[in-house]
């Protein structure tokens, strides 16, 4: 897993096994984020959506 670390921050690129963290974040903050988020289908708040999204991001990130 790639990381960027400074004295005050740690940024990690999540892997497919961390999809539940993104799902939980968006579920917990759905109402708060609604004014700024585009309208999305119900699939957006599923574990499968986030697993697939992270799989695609990882593939793109590891291409030469």
mmCIF file of the N, C-alpha and C atoms, coordinates in Angstrom:
data_MODEL
# 
_entry.id   MODEL 
# 
loop_
_atom_site.group_PDB 
_atom_site.id 
_atom_site.type_symbol 
_atom_site.label_atom_id 
_atom_site.label_alt_id 
_atom_site.label_comp_id 
_atom_site.label_asym_id 
_atom_site.label_entity_id 
_atom_site.label_seq_id 
_atom_site.pdbx_PDB_ins_code 
_atom_site.Cartn_x 
_atom_site.Cartn_y 
_atom_site.Cartn_z 
_atom_site.occupancy 
_atom_site.B_iso_or_equiv 
_atom_site.pdbx_formal_charge 
_atom_site.auth_seq_id 
_atom_site.auth_comp_id 
_atom_site.auth_asym_id 
_atom_site.auth_atom_id 
_atom_site.pdbx_PDB_model_num 
ATOM 1   N N  . UNK A 1 1  ? 0.844   -1.171 0.000   1.00 0.00 ? 1  UNK A N  1 
ATOM 2   C CA . UNK A 1 1  ? 0.000   0.000  0.000   1.00 0.00 ? 1  UNK A CA 1 
ATOM 3   C C  . UNK A 1 1  ? 0.896   1.242  0.000   1.00 0.00 ? 1  UNK A C  1 
ATOM 4   N N  . UNK A 1 2  ? 0.626   2.163  -0.931  1.00 0.00 ? 2  UNK A N  1 
ATOM 5   C CA . UNK A 1 2  ? 1.410   3.389  -1.008  1.00 0.00 ? 2  UNK A CA 1 
ATOM 6   C C  . UNK A 1 2  ? 0.994   4.354  0.093   1.00 0.00 ? 2  UNK A C  1 
ATOM 7   N N  . UNK A 1 3  ? 1.975   5.091  0.585   1.00 0.00 ? 3  UNK A N  1 
ATOM 8   C CA . UNK A 1 3  ? 1.706   6.063  1.634   1.00 0.00 ? 3  UNK A CA 1 
ATOM 9   C C  . UNK A 1 3  ? 2.492   7.334  1.383   1.00 0.00 ? 3  UNK A C  1 
ATOM 10  N N  . UNK A 1 4  ? 1.923   8.425  1.818   1.00 0.00 ? 4  UNK A N  1 
ATOM 11  C CA . UNK A 1 4  ? 2.613   9.706  1.877   1.00 0.00 ? 4  UNK A CA 1 
ATOM 12  C C  . UNK A 1 4  ? 2.574   10.103 3.342   1.00 0.00 ? 4  UNK A C  1 
ATOM 13  N N  . UNK A 1 5  ? 3.742   10.338 3.901   1.00 0.00 ? 5  UNK A N  1 
ATOM 14  C CA . UNK A 1 5  ? 3.794   10.656 5.320   1.00 0.00 ? 5  UNK A CA 1 
ATOM 15  C C  . UNK A 1 5  ? 4.552   11.964 5.537   1.00 0.00 ? 5  UNK A C  1 
ATOM 16  N N  . UNK A 1 6  ? 3.970   12.817 6.374   1.00 0.00 ? 6  UNK A N  1 
ATOM 17  C CA . UNK A 1 6  ? 4.629   14.040 6.819   1.00 0.00 ? 6  UNK A CA 1 
ATOM 18  C C  . UNK A 1 6  ? 4.617   14.034 8.337   1.00 0.00 ? 6  UNK A C  1 
ATOM 19  N N  . UNK A 1 7  ? 5.107   15.083 8.933   1.00 0.00 ? 7  UNK A N  1 
ATOM 20  C CA . UNK A 1 7  ? 5.097   15.154 10.391  1.00 0.00 ? 7  UNK A CA 1 
ATOM 21  C C  . UNK A 1 7  ? 3.683   15.164 10.956  1.00 0.00 ? 7  UNK A C  1 
ATOM 22  N N  . UNK A 1 8  ? 2.728   15.683 10.181  1.00 0.00 ? 8  UNK A N  1 
ATOM 23  C CA . UNK A 1 8  ? 1.372   15.842 10.700  1.00 0.00 ? 8  UNK A CA 1 
ATOM 24  C C  . UNK A 1 8  ? 0.329   14.985 10.002  1.00 0.00 ? 8  UNK A C  1 
ATOM 25  N N  . UNK A 1 9  ? 0.708   14.285 8.936   1.00 0.00 ? 9  UNK A N  1 
ATOM 26  C CA . UNK A 1 9  ? -0.293  13.551 8.155   1.00 0.00 ? 9  UNK A CA 1 
ATOM 27  C C  . UNK A 1 9  ? 0.225   12.211 7.671   1.00 0.00 ? 9  UNK A C  1 
ATOM 28  N N  . UNK A 1 10 ? -0.705  11.310 7.449   1.00 0.00 ? 10 UNK A N  1 
ATOM 29  C CA . UNK A 1 10 ? -0.415  10.033 6.818   1.00 0.00 ? 10 UNK A CA 1 
ATOM 30  C C  . UNK A 1 10 ? -1.546  9.766  5.834   1.00 0.00 ? 10 UNK A C  1 
ATOM 31  N N  . UNK A 1 11 ? -1.200  9.685  4.556   1.00 0.00 ? 11 UNK A N  1 
ATOM 32  C CA . UNK A 1 11 ? -2.177  9.437  3.502   1.00 0.00 ? 11 UNK A CA 1 
ATOM 33  C C  . UNK A 1 11 ? -1.865  8.077  2.904   1.00 0.00 ? 11 UNK A C  1 
ATOM 34  N N  . UNK A 1 12 ? -2.855  7.199  2.903   1.00 0.00 ? 12 UNK A N  1 
ATOM 35  C CA . UNK A 1 12 ? -2.682  5.857  2.374   1.00 0.00 ? 12 UNK A CA 1 
ATOM 36  C C  . UNK A 1 12 ? -3.594  5.637  1.176   1.00 0.00 ? 12 UNK A C  1 
ATOM 37  N N  . UNK A 1 13 ? -3.089  4.930  0.173   1.00 0.00 ? 13 UNK A N  1 
ATOM 38  C CA . UNK A 1 13 ? -3.938  4.483  -0.923  1.00 0.00 ? 13 UNK A CA 1 
ATOM 39  C C  . UNK A 1 13 ? -4.571  3.178  -0.466  1.00 0.00 ? 13 UNK A C  1 
ATOM 40  N N  . UNK A 1 14 ? -5.881  3.172  -0.396  1.00 0.00 ? 14 UNK A N  1 
ATOM 41  C CA . UNK A 1 14 ? -6.575  2.003  0.117   1.00 0.00 ? 14 UNK A CA 1 
ATOM 42  C C  . UNK A 1 14 ? -6.561  0.863  -0.890  1.00 0.00 ? 14 UNK A C  1 
ATOM 43  N N  . UNK A 1 15 ? -6.602  -0.359 -0.380  1.00 0.00 ? 15 UNK A N  1 
ATOM 44  C CA . UNK A 1 15 ? -6.718  -1.520 -1.254  1.00 0.00 ? 15 UNK A CA 1 
ATOM 45  C C  . UNK A 1 15 ? -8.157  -2.022 -1.213  1.00 0.00 ? 15 UNK A C  1 
ATOM 46  N N  . UNK A 1 16 ? -8.434  -3.017 -2.042  1.00 0.00 ? 16 UNK A N  1 
ATOM 47  C CA . UNK A 1 16 ? -9.795  -3.559 -2.167  1.00 0.00 ? 16 UNK A CA 1 
ATOM 48  C C  . UNK A 1 16 ? -10.359 -4.018 -0.821  1.00 0.00 ? 16 UNK A C  1 
ATOM 49  N N  . UNK A 1 17 ? -9.517  -4.527 0.041   1.00 0.00 ? 17 UNK A N  1 
ATOM 50  C CA . UNK A 1 17 ? -9.977  -5.009 1.346   1.00 0.00 ? 17 UNK A CA 1 
ATOM 51  C C  . UNK A 1 17 ? -10.419 -3.883 2.277   1.00 0.00 ? 17 UNK A C  1 
ATOM 52  N N  . UNK A 1 18 ? -10.126 -2.654 1.904   1.00 0.00 ? 18 UNK A N  1 
ATOM 53  C CA . UNK A 1 18 ? -10.520 -1.497 2.719   1.00 0.00 ? 18 UNK A CA 1 
ATOM 54  C C  . UNK A 1 18 ? -11.782 -0.822 2.205   1.00 0.00 ? 18 UNK A C  1 
ATOM 55  N N  . UNK A 1 19 ? -12.453 -1.445 1.250   1.00 0.00 ? 19 UNK A N  1 
ATOM 56  C CA . UNK A 1 19 ? -13.651 -0.845 0.652   1.00 0.00 ? 19 UNK A CA 1 
ATOM 57  C C  . UNK A 1 19 ? -14.712 -0.524 1.696   1.00 0.00 ? 19 UNK A C  1 
ATOM 58  N N  . UNK A 1 20 ? -14.799 -1.341 2.724   1.00 0.00 ? 20 UNK A N  1 
ATOM 59  C CA . UNK A 1 20 ? -15.804 -1.086 3.768   1.00 0.00 ? 20 UNK A CA 1 
ATOM 60  C C  . UNK A 1 20 ? -15.582 0.255  4.463   1.00 0.00 ? 20 UNK A C  1 
ATOM 61  N N  . UNK A 1 21 ? -14.340 0.730  4.519   1.00 0.00 ? 21 UNK A N  1 
ATOM 62  C CA . UNK A 1 21 ? -14.062 2.026  5.147   1.00 0.00 ? 21 UNK A CA 1 
ATOM 63  C C  . UNK A 1 21 ? -14.681 3.167  4.337   1.00 0.00 ? 21 UNK A C  1 
ATOM 64  N N  . UNK A 1 22 ? -14.529 3.109  3.010   1.00 0.00 ? 22 UNK A N  1 
ATOM 65  C CA . UNK A 1 22 ? -15.136 4.133  2.162   1.00 0.00 ? 22 UNK A CA 1 
ATOM 66  C C  . UNK A 1 22 ? -16.656 4.052  2.204   1.00 0.00 ? 22 UNK A C  1 
ATOM 67  N N  . UNK A 1 23 ? -17.176 2.848  2.147   1.00 0.00 ? 23 UNK A N  1 
ATOM 68  C CA . UNK A 1 23 ? -18.626 2.674  2.225   1.00 0.00 ? 23 UNK A CA 1 
ATOM 69  C C  . UNK A 1 23 ? -19.172 3.263  3.521   1.00 0.00 ? 23 UNK A C  1 
ATOM 70  N N  . UNK A 1 24 ? -18.547 2.947  4.632   1.00 0.00 ? 24 UNK A N  1 
ATOM 71  C CA . UNK A 1 24 ? -18.990 3.481  5.924   1.00 0.00 ? 24 UNK A CA 1 
ATOM 72  C C  . UNK A 1 24 ? -18.928 4.999  5.952   1.00 0.00 ? 24 UNK A C  1 
ATOM 73  N N  . UNK A 1 25 ? -17.849 5.565  5.408   1.00 0.00 ? 25 UNK A N  1 
ATOM 74  C CA . UNK A 1 25 ? -17.701 7.023  5.379   1.00 0.00 ? 25 UNK A CA 1 
ATOM 75  C C  . UNK A 1 25 ? -18.850 7.670  4.613   1.00 0.00 ? 25 UNK A C  1 
ATOM 76  N N  . UNK A 1 26 ? -19.127 7.165  3.417   1.00 0.00 ? 26 UNK A N  1 
ATOM 77  C CA . UNK A 1 26 ? -20.183 7.781  2.606   1.00 0.00 ? 26 UNK A CA 1 
ATOM 78  C C  . UNK A 1 26 ? -21.572 7.525  3.177   1.00 0.00 ? 26 UNK A C  1 
ATOM 79  N N  . UNK A 1 27 ? -21.783 6.385  3.791   1.00 0.00 ? 27 UNK A N  1 
ATOM 80  C CA . UNK A 1 27 ? -23.072 6.134  4.447   1.00 0.00 ? 27 UNK A CA 1 
ATOM 81  C C  . UNK A 1 27 ? -23.257 7.066  5.644   1.00 0.00 ? 27 UNK A C  1 
ATOM 82  N N  . UNK A 1 28 ? -22.229 7.187  6.464   1.00 0.00 ? 28 UNK A N  1 
ATOM 83  C CA . UNK A 1 28 ? -22.312 8.023  7.666   1.00 0.00 ? 28 UNK A CA 1 
ATOM 84  C C  . UNK A 1 28 ? -22.468 9.512  7.345   1.00 0.00 ? 28 UNK A C  1 
ATOM 85  N N  . UNK A 1 29 ? -21.934 9.939  6.203   1.00 0.00 ? 29 UNK A N  1 
ATOM 86  C CA . UNK A 1 29 ? -21.914 11.363 5.863   1.00 0.00 ? 29 UNK A CA 1 
ATOM 87  C C  . UNK A 1 29 ? -22.829 11.729 4.697   1.00 0.00 ? 29 UNK A C  1 
ATOM 88  N N  . UNK A 1 30 ? -23.701 10.833 4.321   1.00 0.00 ? 30 UNK A N  1 
ATOM 89  C CA . UNK A 1 30 ? -24.557 11.026 3.154   1.00 0.00 ? 30 UNK A CA 1 
ATOM 90  C C  . UNK A 1 30 ? -25.355 12.329 3.223   1.00 0.00 ? 30 UNK A C  1 
ATOM 91  N N  . UNK A 1 31 ? -26.009 12.589 4.320   1.00 0.00 ? 31 UNK A N  1 
ATOM 92  C CA . UNK A 1 31 ? -26.815 13.813 4.437   1.00 0.00 ? 31 UNK A CA 1 
ATOM 93  C C  . UNK A 1 31 ? -25.948 15.060 4.425   1.00 0.00 ? 31 UNK A C  1 
ATOM 94  N N  . UNK A 1 32 ? -24.837 15.023 5.119   1.00 0.00 ? 32 UNK A N  1 
ATOM 95  C CA . UNK A 1 32 ? -23.957 16.184 5.173   1.00 0.00 ? 32 UNK A CA 1 
ATOM 96  C C  . UNK A 1 32 ? -23.373 16.506 3.794   1.00 0.00 ? 32 UNK A C  1 
ATOM 97  N N  . UNK A 1 33 ? -22.983 15.490 3.049   1.00 0.00 ? 33 UNK A N  1 
ATOM 98  C CA . UNK A 1 33 ? -22.340 15.696 1.748   1.00 0.00 ? 33 UNK A CA 1 
ATOM 99  C C  . UNK A 1 33 ? -23.332 15.962 0.613   1.00 0.00 ? 33 UNK A C  1 
ATOM 100 N N  . UNK A 1 34 ? -24.606 15.697 0.837   1.00 0.00 ? 34 UNK A N  1 
ATOM 101 C CA . UNK A 1 34 ? -25.617 15.791 -0.220  1.00 0.00 ? 34 UNK A CA 1 
ATOM 102 C C  . UNK A 1 34 ? -25.593 17.106 -1.009  1.00 0.00 ? 34 UNK A C  1 
ATOM 103 N N  . UNK A 1 35 ? -25.420 18.266 -0.382  1.00 0.00 ? 35 UNK A N  1 
ATOM 104 C CA . UNK A 1 35 ? -25.421 19.508 -1.173  1.00 0.00 ? 35 UNK A CA 1 
ATOM 105 C C  . UNK A 1 35 ? -24.281 19.601 -2.199  1.00 0.00 ? 35 UNK A C  1 
ATOM 106 N N  . UNK A 1 36 ? -23.199 18.858 -1.990  1.00 0.00 ? 36 UNK A N  1 
ATOM 107 C CA . UNK A 1 36 ? -22.038 18.961 -2.869  1.00 0.00 ? 36 UNK A CA 1 
ATOM 108 C C  . UNK A 1 36 ? -21.836 17.742 -3.770  1.00 0.00 ? 36 UNK A C  1 
ATOM 109 N N  . UNK A 1 37 ? -22.504 16.671 -3.458  1.00 0.00 ? 37 UNK A N  1 
ATOM 110 C CA . UNK A 1 37 ? -22.350 15.427 -4.216  1.00 0.00 ? 37 UNK A CA 1 
ATOM 111 C C  . UNK A 1 37 ? -23.328 15.403 -5.383  1.00 0.00 ? 37 UNK A C  1 
ATOM 112 N N  . UNK A 1 38 ? -22.907 14.838 -6.517  1.00 0.00 ? 38 UNK A N  1 
ATOM 113 C CA . UNK A 1 38 ? -23.877 14.649 -7.606  1.00 0.00 ? 38 UNK A CA 1 
ATOM 114 C C  . UNK A 1 38 ? -24.905 13.589 -7.216  1.00 0.00 ? 38 UNK A C  1 
ATOM 115 N N  . UNK A 1 39 ? -26.012 13.558 -7.922  1.00 0.00 ? 39 UNK A N  1 
ATOM 116 C CA . UNK A 1 39 ? -27.012 12.522 -7.682  1.00 0.00 ? 39 UNK A CA 1 
ATOM 117 C C  . UNK A 1 39 ? -26.442 11.203 -8.180  1.00 0.00 ? 39 UNK A C  1 
ATOM 118 N N  . UNK A 1 40 ? -26.474 10.198 -7.332  1.00 0.00 ? 40 UNK A N  1 
ATOM 119 C CA . UNK A 1 40 ? -25.893 8.899  -7.661  1.00 0.00 ? 40 UNK A CA 1 
ATOM 120 C C  . UNK A 1 40 ? -26.949 7.812  -7.517  1.00 0.00 ? 40 UNK A C  1 
ATOM 121 N N  . UNK A 1 41 ? -26.735 6.701  -8.231  1.00 0.00 ? 41 UNK A N  1 
ATOM 122 C CA . UNK A 1 41 ? -27.634 5.565  -8.116  1.00 0.00 ? 41 UNK A CA 1 
ATOM 123 C C  . UNK A 1 41 ? -27.444 4.850  -6.795  1.00 0.00 ? 41 UNK A C  1 
ATOM 124 N N  . UNK A 1 42 ? -28.356 3.962  -6.483  1.00 0.00 ? 42 UNK A N  1 
ATOM 125 C CA . UNK A 1 42 ? -28.305 3.237  -5.215  1.00 0.00 ? 42 UNK A CA 1 
ATOM 126 C C  . UNK A 1 42 ? -27.080 2.318  -5.129  1.00 0.00 ? 42 UNK A C  1 
ATOM 127 N N  . UNK A 1 43 ? -26.497 1.960  -6.265  1.00 0.00 ? 43 UNK A N  1 
ATOM 128 C CA . UNK A 1 43 ? -25.317 1.095  -6.260  1.00 0.00 ? 43 UNK A CA 1 
ATOM 129 C C  . UNK A 1 43 ? -24.114 1.756  -5.589  1.00 0.00 ? 43 UNK A C  1 
ATOM 130 N N  . UNK A 1 44 ? -24.119 3.085  -5.547  1.00 0.00 ? 44 UNK A N  1 
ATOM 131 C CA . UNK A 1 44 ? -22.994 3.832  -4.983  1.00 0.00 ? 44 UNK A CA 1 
ATOM 132 C C  . UNK A 1 44 ? -22.755 3.486  -3.517  1.00 0.00 ? 44 UNK A C  1 
ATOM 133 N N  . UNK A 1 45 ? -23.787 3.177  -2.802  1.00 0.00 ? 45 UNK A N  1 
ATOM 134 C CA . UNK A 1 45 ? -23.663 2.872  -1.378  1.00 0.00 ? 45 UNK A CA 1 
ATOM 135 C C  . UNK A 1 45 ? -23.684 1.365  -1.130  1.00 0.00 ? 45 UNK A C  1 
ATOM 136 N N  . UNK A 1 46 ? -22.941 0.629  -1.962  1.00 0.00 ? 46 UNK A N  1 
ATOM 137 C CA . UNK A 1 46 ? -22.804 -0.813 -1.775  1.00 0.00 ? 46 UNK A CA 1 
ATOM 138 C C  . UNK A 1 46 ? -21.338 -1.175 -1.645  1.00 0.00 ? 46 UNK A C  1 
ATOM 139 N N  . UNK A 1 47 ? -21.065 -2.239 -0.947  1.00 0.00 ? 47 UNK A N  1 
ATOM 140 C CA . UNK A 1 47 ? -19.692 -2.712 -0.799  1.00 0.00 ? 47 UNK A CA 1 
ATOM 141 C C  . UNK A 1 47 ? -19.105 -3.116 -2.150  1.00 0.00 ? 47 UNK A C  1 
ATOM 142 N N  . UNK A 1 48 ? -19.905 -3.718 -2.994  1.00 0.00 ? 48 UNK A N  1 
ATOM 143 C CA . UNK A 1 48 ? -19.431 -4.158 -4.305  1.00 0.00 ? 48 UNK A CA 1 
ATOM 144 C C  . UNK A 1 48 ? -18.949 -2.975 -5.140  1.00 0.00 ? 48 UNK A C  1 
ATOM 145 N N  . UNK A 1 49 ? -19.675 -1.854 -5.076  1.00 0.00 ? 49 UNK A N  1 
ATOM 146 C CA . UNK A 1 49 ? -19.268 -0.660 -5.823  1.00 0.00 ? 49 UNK A CA 1 
ATOM 147 C C  . UNK A 1 49 ? -17.872 -0.198 -5.393  1.00 0.00 ? 49 UNK A C  1 
ATOM 148 N N  . UNK A 1 50 ? -17.655 -0.127 -4.097  1.00 0.00 ? 50 UNK A N  1 
ATOM 149 C CA . UNK A 1 50 ? -16.381 0.376  -3.598  1.00 0.00 ? 50 UNK A CA 1 
ATOM 150 C C  . UNK A 1 50 ? -15.244 -0.620 -3.827  1.00 0.00 ? 50 UNK A C  1 
ATOM 151 N N  . UNK A 1 51 ? -15.528 -1.902 -3.766  1.00 0.00 ? 51 UNK A N  1 
ATOM 152 C CA . UNK A 1 51 ? -14.502 -2.896 -4.088  1.00 0.00 ? 51 UNK A CA 1 
ATOM 153 C C  . UNK A 1 51 ? -14.071 -2.768 -5.539  1.00 0.00 ? 51 UNK A C  1 
ATOM 154 N N  . UNK A 1 52 ? -15.024 -2.640 -6.435  1.00 0.00 ? 52 UNK A N  1 
ATOM 155 C CA . UNK A 1 52 ? -14.712 -2.501 -7.859  1.00 0.00 ? 52 UNK A CA 1 
ATOM 156 C C  . UNK A 1 52 ? -13.980 -1.192 -8.135  1.00 0.00 ? 52 UNK A C  1 
ATOM 157 N N  . UNK A 1 53 ? -14.420 -0.113 -7.513  1.00 0.00 ? 53 UNK A N  1 
ATOM 158 C CA . UNK A 1 53 ? -13.764 1.184  -7.702  1.00 0.00 ? 53 UNK A CA 1 
ATOM 159 C C  . UNK A 1 53 ? -12.307 1.134  -7.263  1.00 0.00 ? 53 UNK A C  1 
ATOM 160 N N  . UNK A 1 54 ? -12.049 0.542  -6.115  1.00 0.00 ? 54 UNK A N  1 
ATOM 161 C CA . UNK A 1 54 ? -10.669 0.441  -5.631  1.00 0.00 ? 54 UNK A CA 1 
ATOM 162 C C  . UNK A 1 54 ? -9.841  -0.472 -6.524  1.00 0.00 ? 54 UNK A C  1 
ATOM 163 N N  . UNK A 1 55 ? -10.440 -1.528 -7.055  1.00 0.00 ? 55 UNK A N  1 
ATOM 164 C CA . UNK A 1 55 ? -9.727  -2.415 -7.977  1.00 0.00 ? 55 UNK A CA 1 
ATOM 165 C C  . UNK A 1 55 ? -9.291  -1.633 -9.211  1.00 0.00 ? 55 UNK A C  1 
ATOM 166 N N  . UNK A 1 56 ? -10.161 -0.823 -9.751  1.00 0.00 ? 56 UNK A N  1 
ATOM 167 C CA . UNK A 1 56 ? -9.834  -0.013 -10.936 1.00 0.00 ? 56 UNK A CA 1 
ATOM 168 C C  . UNK A 1 56 ? -8.748  0.998  -10.610 1.00 0.00 ? 56 UNK A C  1 
ATOM 169 N N  . UNK A 1 57 ? -8.868  1.672  -9.498  1.00 0.00 ? 57 UNK A N  1 
ATOM 170 C CA . UNK A 1 57 ? -7.861  2.674  -9.102  1.00 0.00 ? 57 UNK A CA 1 
ATOM 171 C C  . UNK A 1 57 ? -6.497  2.032  -8.951  1.00 0.00 ? 57 UNK A C  1 
ATOM 172 N N  . UNK A 1 58 ? -6.446  0.864  -8.327  1.00 0.00 ? 58 UNK A N  1 
ATOM 173 C CA . UNK A 1 58 ? -5.174  0.172  -8.122  1.00 0.00 ? 58 UNK A CA 1 
ATOM 174 C C  . UNK A 1 58 ? -4.572  -0.235 -9.453  1.00 0.00 ? 58 UNK A C  1 
ATOM 175 N N  . UNK A 1 59 ? -5.382  -0.723 -10.394 1.00 0.00 ? 59 UNK A N  1 
ATOM 176 C CA . UNK A 1 59 ? -4.888  -1.096 -11.723 1.00 0.00 ? 59 UNK A CA 1 
ATOM 177 C C  . UNK A 1 59 ? -4.292  0.095  -12.435 1.00 0.00 ? 59 UNK A C  1 
ATOM 178 N N  . UNK A 1 60 ? -4.998  1.212  -12.409 1.00 0.00 ? 60 UNK A N  1 
ATOM 179 C CA . UNK A 1 60 ? -4.521  2.429  -13.066 1.00 0.00 ? 60 UNK A CA 1 
ATOM 180 C C  . UNK A 1 60 ? -3.244  2.921  -12.399 1.00 0.00 ? 60 UNK A C  1 
ATOM 181 N N  . UNK A 1 61 ? -3.209  2.878  -11.089 1.00 0.00 ? 61 UNK A N  1 
ATOM 182 C CA . UNK A 1 61 ? -2.060  3.385  -10.340 1.00 0.00 ? 61 UNK A CA 1 
ATOM 183 C C  . UNK A 1 61 ? -0.802  2.537  -10.551 1.00 0.00 ? 61 UNK A C  1 
ATOM 184 N N  . UNK A 1 62 ? -0.961  1.271  -10.844 1.00 0.00 ? 62 UNK A N  1 
ATOM 185 C CA . UNK A 1 62 ? 0.212   0.400  -10.995 1.00 0.00 ? 62 UNK A CA 1 
ATOM 186 C C  . UNK A 1 62 ? 0.661   0.229  -12.439 1.00 0.00 ? 62 UNK A C  1 
ATOM 187 N N  . UNK A 1 63 ? -0.032  0.885  -13.379 1.00 0.00 ? 63 UNK A N  1 
ATOM 188 C CA . UNK A 1 63 ? 0.402   0.816  -14.773 1.00 0.00 ? 63 UNK A CA 1 
ATOM 189 C C  . UNK A 1 63 ? 1.656   1.664  -14.955 1.00 0.00 ? 63 UNK A C  1 
ATOM 190 N N  . UNK A 1 64 ? 2.553   1.182  -15.820 1.00 0.00 ? 64 UNK A N  1 
ATOM 191 C CA . UNK A 1 64 ? 3.789   1.961  -16.051 1.00 0.00 ? 64 UNK A CA 1 
ATOM 192 C C  . UNK A 1 64 ? 3.537   3.277  -16.743 1.00 0.00 ? 64 UNK A C  1 
# 
